[in-house]
Amino acid sequence: IFFENDNVVGKNGFKWQSKCNLIPSTSKISSKNIVHITPGPLGNALFSNEPVECFLLFFSSDLFAKIISHTNEEIVLQKQKYAQNVQNKSTFQNINLNEFKGLLGILIASAAMKNNHLNAVNLFDHSLCGYRYRSTMSLASRAAAKGGLGGSFAPGGKFLGAAKYKNIFFF
């Protein structure tokens, strides 16, 4: 709709403007309405290009060390509690940084791929989830976990080396 002039008068005498005039020339913008914060990442996040780099901005090496330290303390307590009932002592071993990052990667990946409802046996079954979870953990870790969980992780399947998938889950 095009009008001959900028103002249109309605039947009741109300004046309508045909052009948008958001800010009248006679008024000023209040300083409280001006946003002084630039959007986007700041600091180290500005130079983080990979998802792993962005994720590690939330977790320092001190935090990882503290989590591992407290986890190992709890493992010692549980080891003492269940020592008389367990024949296989390999179930209770301290964790290191790589094992913790691998576990964290498995948890995040299972949530991202909507596999977090599966139990451990199905999660490591190559026919259901492929090799992405099995490649994260070493054969020794899976063998120790196998005794505790009961059943086979990969019926009839073979283990692919972790070198092919090393950048999927490790931080």
C-alpha positions in Angstrom: 0.0 0.0 0.0 1.4 3.3 -1.0 0.2 6.7 0.3 0.5 10.1 -1.3 1.7 11.7 1.9 3.3 10.5 5.1 0.3 10.9 7.3 -3.1 9.2 7.0 -6.2 10.4 9.0 -8.7 7.8 10.1 -12.5 8.2 10.3 -12.3 9.1 14.0 -9.6 11.7 13.3 -6.6 9.7 14.5 -3.4 10.4 12.6 -1.4 7.4 11.3 2.1 7.6 9.9 2.8 5.6 6.8 6.6 5.5 7.4 8.3 3.9 10.3 9.7 6.4 12.7 11.1 4.4 15.6 13.1 7.2 17.2 11.7 10.6 17.0 14.3 13.2 16.2 13.4 15.3 19.2 14.1 12.6 21.8 17.3 10.8 23.0 17.9 7.2 23.7 18.3 6.5 27.4 21.8 5.3 28.4 20.3 2.4 30.3 19.0 0.9 27.0 22.4 0.8 25.3 24.2 -2.6 25.6 27.9 -2.2 26.1 28.8 -5.9 26.2 29.9 -7.4 22.9 28.4 -10.9 22.3 30.6 -13.9 21.7 33.4 -15.7 23.4 36.1 -13.9 25.4 39.6 -14.6 26.6 40.9 -18.1 25.9 37.6 -19.1 24.4 38.1 -16.7 21.6 41.0 -18.9 20.2 39.4 -22.3 20.9 38.4 -23.8 17.6 37.9 -27.5 18.4 35.1 -28.9 20.6 37.7 -30.5 22.9 39.5 -27.2 23.4 36.2 -25.5 24.3 35.3 -28.4 26.7 38.7 -28.1 28.5 38.0 -24.4 29.2 35.6 -25.6 31.9 38.0 -28.1 33.5 41.5 -27.2 34.6 44.2 -29.8 35.2 43.9 -29.0 38.9 40.2 -30.0 38.9 41.1 -33.3 37.0 43.8 -34.0 39.6 41.4 -33.3 42.5 38.7 -35.6 41.0 41.1 -38.4 40.5 42.6 -38.0 43.9 39.2 -38.2 45.7 38.1 -41.1 43.4 41.2 -43.1 44.3 40.6 -42.4 48.0 37.1 -43.8 47.6 38.5 -46.8 45.8 40.8 -47.5 48.7 37.8 -47.3 51.1 35.7 -49.6 49.0 38.7 -52.0 48.6 38.9 -52.3 52.3 35.2 -52.8 52.7 34.8 -55.5 50.1 38.3 -57.1 50.3 37.2 -60.3 52.1 34.4 -61.0 49.6 36.2 -60.4 46.4 38.6 -63.0 44.9 39.5 -60.8 41.9 41.6 -57.9 43.3 41.9 -56.3 39.8 38.4 -54.9 40.2 39.8 -52.4 42.7 42.5 -50.4 41.0 43.3 -46.7 41.2 42.5 -44.7 38.1 44.8 -42.4 36.1 44.1 -39.3 34.0 43.7 -41.1 30.7 41.2 -43.6 32.2 39.2 -40.8 33.7 39.1 -38.8 30.5 38.1 -41.9 28.6 35.2 -42.5 31.0 34.1 -38.9 30.8 34.3 -39.2 27.0 32.1 -42.3 27.1 29.5 -40.6 29.3 29.4 -37.5 27.1 29.3 -39.5 23.8 26.6 -41.8 25.1 24.4 -38.8 26.1 25.1 -37.1 22.8 24.2 -40.2 20.7 21.2 -41.0 22.9 22.7 -44.2 24.1 22.7 -43.3 27.8 19.8 -45.6 28.5 21.8 -48.7 27.6 23.5 -50.9 30.2 27.3 -51.5 30.0 27.0 -54.8 28.2 24.9 -53.4 25.4 26.9 -50.2 25.2 30.1 -52.2 24.4 28.3 -54.6 22.0 29.5 -53.8 18.5 26.2 -54.9 16.9 24.3 -52.2 18.8 26.7 -49.2 19.1 29.6 -50.0 16.8 33.2 -49.8 17.9 33.1 -46.2 19.3 32.9 -47.2 23.0 35.0 -50.3 22.8 37.9 -48.4 21.2 38.0 -46.0 24.1 38.9 -48.5 26.8 41.9 -50.8 26.6 41.5 -54.6 26.5 42.9 -54.9 30.1 40.2 -52.5 31.4 37.5 -54.3 29.6 38.7 -57.7 30.8 38.7 -56.4 34.4 35.2 -54.9 34.0 34.0 -58.1 32.3 34.4 -60.2 35.4 32.4 -57.6 37.5 29.6 -57.2 35.0 29.2 -60.8 33.9 28.6 -61.7 30.3 30.5 -60.8 27.1 31.0 -57.3 25.8 31.3 -58.4 22.2 29.8 -61.8 21.3 31.7 -63.0 18.3 33.2 -59.5 17.6 36.8 -58.6 17.5 38.4 -55.5 19.1 39.6 -52.8 16.8 42.7 -50.9 17.9 42.3 -47.7 19.8 44.6 -45.9 17.4 41.9 -45.5 14.8 39.6 -43.8 17.3 42.0 -42.1 19.6 40.7 -38.6 18.9 37.0 -39.4 19.4 36.8 -39.5 23.2 40.1 -38.5 24.7 40.6 -34.9 25.7 
